[in-house]
Amino acid sequence: MSLETLNALHLSEESAEQPQPFSARLLAPQLHQALDSCSQSIKSGDIRQSEALAFEVADFLSSISDSVASELDGDEAERTAYEIVSKIHQYITSLPLDQDVMDVLAFHLPKAAARFACASGRCSEVAESRQSERRWKKKAALGSPSQKLSKTGYFAPLLSGLAKVFRSIQRQHFKNIKAAVMIILNALKATSLEPAIEDTSSKDLFDEVILVARSIQAVSVKLEGDDNRKLRALFGLFVLQIMALASISRRDKVASCTPLVLQLSQFLQFCGLSNLGLITGCEVEMLTSIAIGDDGDDYTSCFCYVKHGAALAVIWGHESIGVTVGAELDLSTVKDELRRNQTERWQALGMLNHILSCAYLPWELKKQAINFLLCVMEGNVEKCHDERTDASGFVPCLYASLQAVRMVLMYAPDAVLRKDAFHAFKRVLADVPACLRFETLLALVKNNECSSMIALLLDLVREELRMEYRQRISSGNEVRQSESSLCHEPYFWRAEVLEFVELVLRPTKGGPPSLPEDTDAVLSALTLYKFSLMTESA
């Protein structure tokens, strides 16, 4: 059978005036003949023709699967799909194929078989069977890194196969698993970000992911030295990414994610990760350095949610009774440590930003992130603005934190959450060193177009002025001893405060402010201007 013969198979379908019913009895011999022709071409050494034939076989199977799904009723489609996937399975397991034939076909047939696996559970069982043919399953996943495997029914059989493949790898464990993990996570990300995914399909898919995780864990236990260290680091990143994707995929039913989070938390304990290291991001950086190294660009996409996962792991422990993630410190100890150490607290704020600013995560988890933030900011929070703490390096992080909390404050559907977000916003702002608070608030006003939010920010500016004015009066204009030499101007008040007023009353776009759209901002600006005149003349 030649390339022309395979093309004729497609032409015969397209040229028929009347649609012909698909029949497994008729298609199976054609498929077997096509596979034989492809194998013979590979053995003959004709690389160009063998690759072309292999692609034609894959396209032929793809057209059949699409037609079966669209033209046949449920029972007939299931029977036809079962016959086709059985024929593929029989061919790759019964014939004495040499290595060259397997290397070529293994990049095409398993993925084609997985398409038919979507038809029913019986088809899926055939697609997943005979795991002794490990190379087929492995190359099915690694054969096309750029392909978007977004159908759960297509992806699940490959995951099931890989879970068994990993346990039987004999050499280069880290290299092989690392390559497969990249494909798994990219495919899972595409599936999880879909707007509507059935709960049962999502559950089945993540059940398979847990099997893959257990296989990686089993392999790492067998390794020693540097291989063990690198694979454990990769495993930790894998679990953190899954933690985030699971929270995203079940955003409509957050509570249903708890059993999965419990299993993932056990893996994190196996990796020796602590709550403090996760919430500050230090251990995420450590894992990335060990597992990724110089391959950062290649793995940026597949591990893009690991910081979300690290913060979520702690938030899940804060939100759910019985979910203990960290291997060392419990959450109460972690909160106390964050209250004592301002640098670690700022690092934690940076990690929480990933939850608060993520459009895919549900409001319920953002609510828990706000509650956690309030917990670590309550009471007598220490502020160590000394020469050892260069606060200027954390300005981008603090600004991003305020922006993330602001988004929750503006768009949260729950009034209670908006109120909590406002309290969190004020506490984060209070944690910004006084010498940097003016610039931070000014940047927030400049980068905001919502009149109500600008009015709220100007009210906070006025409140800062009021507190500083009272301190200045009570201390007799003495410089506060608690501020460091980094803050040359200890008071929030300065002449440039009128810049806030000018931003509203004389917009940078020109002309007067738009009324009534900007009424809230204009009124707050005038009130701020009046207050500044009163305090200046006092």
ABEGO torsion letter per residue (X at the ends): XBAAAAAAAAAAAAABABBBBBBAAAAAAAAAAAAAAAAAAAAAGBAAAAAAAAAAAAAAAAAAAAAAAAABBAAAAAAAAAAAAAAAAAAAAABBBBAAAAAAAAAAAAAAAAAAAAABAAAAAAAABGAABAAAAAAAAAABAABBBABAAAAAAAAAAAAAAAAABABGAAAAAAAAAAAAAAAAAAAAABABBBAAAAAAAAAAAAAAAAAAAAAAAABBEAAAAAAAAAAAAAAAAAAAAAAAAAAABAAAAAAAAAAAAAAAAAAGBBAAAAAAGAAAAAAAAAAAEAAAAAAAAAAAAAAAAAAAAAAAAAABBGBBABABBBAAAAAAAAAABAAAAAAAAAAAAAAAABAABBAAAAAAAAAAAAAAABEBBBBBBBAABBAAAAAAAAAAAAAAAAAAAAABABAAAAAAAAAAAAAAAAABBAAAAAAAAAAAAAABABAAAAAAAAAAAAAAAAAAAAAAAAAGGBBBAABBAABABABABBAAAAAAAAAAABBAAEEBBBOAAAAAAAAAAAAAAAAAAAAAAX
